[in-house]
């Protein structure tokens, strides 16, 4: 009887651990692009699930750098980065209650999320206050990652965990066009909303194309 109880408890504990690991991996995939998420999960024994940093991008000054250490980094050529900014946001946030500002940003950014979902070349990087950051042309995006799997399009520099992409299926001009199209659509969508202080919502959008490095820091 005792052996059966011990076996049942062991099986229950193993099932709980497996479920916990699946939940952690699903969380990582919900935060990071597929290539980065897979590398983090692959190296979880060295890094630990509690030590993940934030997704970030930096300028092309790191191109070719092989001394990033154990951080996961991925080089991208000719990526278009777009930022949006709400006109009069600071003044509005000083006039309105915090929960009103949060509700407004939530409604606006949900619409921006929908615009991102309409184009597989777009990747929502993050929100920074009232700013919305989008990358276009990252081959670690939704569709390109599965198409490139096993194709040899990514080369791993094992010593520094740097991935350099050759982007056989990425069109820089098309990526830039997607970013500009998103910016124009975002301006139109925002114009349909009213800010909590009663003023119409207006946003600015800026985009630049160049080489970036994405990865996990901290």
C-alpha positions in Angstrom: 0.0 0.0 0.0 2.8 2.4 0.9 4.5 1.7 -2.4 1.3 2.5 -4.3 0.9 5.8 -2.3 4.5 6.8 -2.9 4.2 5.9 -6.6 1.0 8.0 -6.9 2.5 11.0 -5.1 5.6 10.7 -7.3 3.5 10.6 -10.5 1.4 13.5 -9.3 4.5 15.6 -8.5 6.1 14.8 -11.9 2.9 15.8 -13.7 2.8 19.1 -11.7 6.4 19.8 -12.7 5.7 19.1 -16.4 2.7 21.4 -16.3 4.7 24.1 -14.6 7.4 23.8 -17.2 4.8 24.0 -20.0 3.3 27.1 -18.4 6.7 28.8 -18.2 7.5 28.0 -21.8 4.2 29.3 -23.0 4.8 32.5 -21.0 8.2 32.9 -22.7 6.7 32.4 -26.1 4.0 35.0 -25.4 6.7 37.6 -24.6 9.5 36.9 -27.0 9.7 36.2 -30.8 9.9 32.5 -31.6 13.7 32.3 -32.3 14.6 34.1 -29.1 12.0 32.1 -27.0 13.4 28.8 -28.3 16.9 29.8 -27.4 15.9 30.8 -23.9 14.1 27.6 -23.3 17.1 25.6 -24.8 19.4 27.3 -22.3 17.1 27.4 -19.3 19.4 25.1 -17.3 22.1 27.7 -17.4 20.0 30.9 -17.2 17.1 29.8 -15.0 13.5 30.8 -15.7 13.5 33.7 -13.2 16.4 35.6 -14.9 15.0 36.7 -18.2 15.6 40.3 -19.2 13.7 42.5 -21.6 13.5 42.5 -25.4 15.5 45.4 -26.7 17.1 46.8 -29.9 20.3 48.7 -30.4 22.0 50.4 -33.3 24.3 48.7 -35.9 27.4 49.5 -33.8 27.1 46.0 -32.4 27.2 44.4 -35.9 29.9 41.7 -35.8 30.4 41.9 -32.0 31.2 38.4 -30.7 31.7 39.3 -27.0 28.1 39.7 -25.9 28.6 36.8 -23.5 25.7 34.5 -22.7 23.0 36.9 -23.7 20.8 35.9 -26.6 21.3 38.4 -29.5 20.1 38.4 -33.0 21.4 40.7 -35.8 18.9 42.1 -38.4 19.8 44.1 -41.5 17.6 46.8 -42.9 14.8 46.6 -40.4 12.2 49.5 -40.2 11.4 50.8 -36.7 8.4 52.9 -36.1 7.3 54.9 -33.0 4.0 56.7 -32.4 3.5 59.5 -30.0 0.2 61.1 -28.7 0.0 64.9 -29.2 -0.8 66.6 -25.9 -0.6 63.4 -23.8 1.4 65.0 -20.9 -1.1 67.9 -20.5 -4.1 65.5 -20.8 -2.6 63.1 -18.2 -2.2 66.0 -15.7 -5.9 66.9 -16.1 -7.5 63.5 -15.9 -7.6 60.7 -13.4 -5.0 57.9 -13.8 -7.6 55.2 -14.5 -9.0 57.4 -17.3 -5.6 57.7 -18.9 -5.1 53.9 -18.6 -8.4 53.1 -20.1 -7.7 55.5 -23.0 -4.3 54.0 -23.7 -5.7 50.5 -23.5 -8.4 51.3 -26.1 -5.9 52.9 -28.4 -3.2 50.3 -28.2 -5.7 47.5 -28.7 -6.5 49.1 -32.1 -2.8 49.3 -32.8 -2.4 45.6 -31.9 -5.1 44.7 -34.4 -3.2 46.7 -37.1 -0.1 44.7 -36.3 -2.0 41.4 -36.6 -3.1 42.3 -40.1 0.5 42.3 -41.4 2.9 39.3 -40.7 6.0 41.5 -41.3 5.1 43.7 -38.3 6.2 42.9 -34.7 5.1 44.9 -31.7 8.2 45.5 -29.7 6.8 47.4 -26.7 4.9 50.4 -25.4 6.7 53.2 -23.6 4.3 55.4 -21.8 2.1 56.8 -24.6 4.6 55.6 -27.3 4.0 52.5 -29.4 7.0 50.8 -30.9 6.8 48.5 -34.0 9.5 46.7 -36.0 9.0 45.6 -39.6 11.1 43.1 -41.4 12.3 41.0 -38.4 12.6 37.5 -39.7 11.9 36.3 -36.2 8.3 37.4 -36.7 5.1 35.3 -36.8 5.2 33.7 -40.2 8.8 34.0 -41.3 10.1 32.0 -38.3 8.2 28.9 -39.2 9.1 29.2 -42.9 12.8 29.5 -42.1 12.9 26.6 -39.7 15.5 24.1 -40.8 16.3 26.1 -43.9 19.8 27.2 -42.7 18.9 30.8 -43.0 20.2 31.4 -39.4 23.7 30.8 -38.3 24.4 30.4 -34.6 27.6 31.8 -33.2 27.7 29.4 -30.2 30.4 31.2 -28.3 28.5 34.4 -28.0 24.9 33.3 -28.7 24.7 35.7 -31.6 22.4 34.9 -34.5 23.2 36.5 -37.8 20.4 36.4 -40.3 20.8 36.3 -44.1 17.1 37.1 -44.6 16.5 35.3 -47.9 12.8 36.0 -47.8 12.8 39.5 -46.4 12.2 42.5 -48.7 13.5 45.7 -47.1 11.4 47.9 -49.3 8.3 45.9 -48.5 9.1 46.0 -44.8 9.5 49.8 -44.9 6.2 50.1 -46.8 4.5 48.0 -44.2 5.8 50.2 -41.4 4.6 53.4 -43.3 1.3 51.8 -44.0 0.9 51.0 -40.3 1.8 54.5 -39.3 -0.8 56.0 -41.7 -3.5 53.5 -40.4 -2.6 54.3 -36.8 -3.1 58.0 -37.4 -6.5 57.4 -38.9 -7.5 55.0 -36.2 -6.4 57.3 -33.4 -8.4 60.2 -35.0 -11.6 58.3 -34.3 -11.0 58.4 -30.5 -11.4 61.2 -28.0 -9.0 61.7 -25.1 -10.4 61.7 -21.6 -10.2 65.5 -21.5 -12.5 65.8 -24.4 -9.8 66.7 -27.0 -9.6 64.7 -30.2 -6.8 62.1 -30.3 -3.9 63.0 -32.6 -0.7 61.0 -32.9 2.7 61.5 -34.6 4.5 58.6 -36.3 8.2 58.4 -37.2 10.0 55.5 -39.0 13.7 54.7 -39.8 15.3 51.8 -41.6 18.7 50.4 -40.7 20.5 47.5 -39.0 19.5 46.5 -35.4 20.4 43.9 -32.8 17.5 42.3 -30.8 17.9 40.2 -27.8 17.6 39.7 -24.1 19.5 42.0 -21.7 19.8 41.8 -17.9 
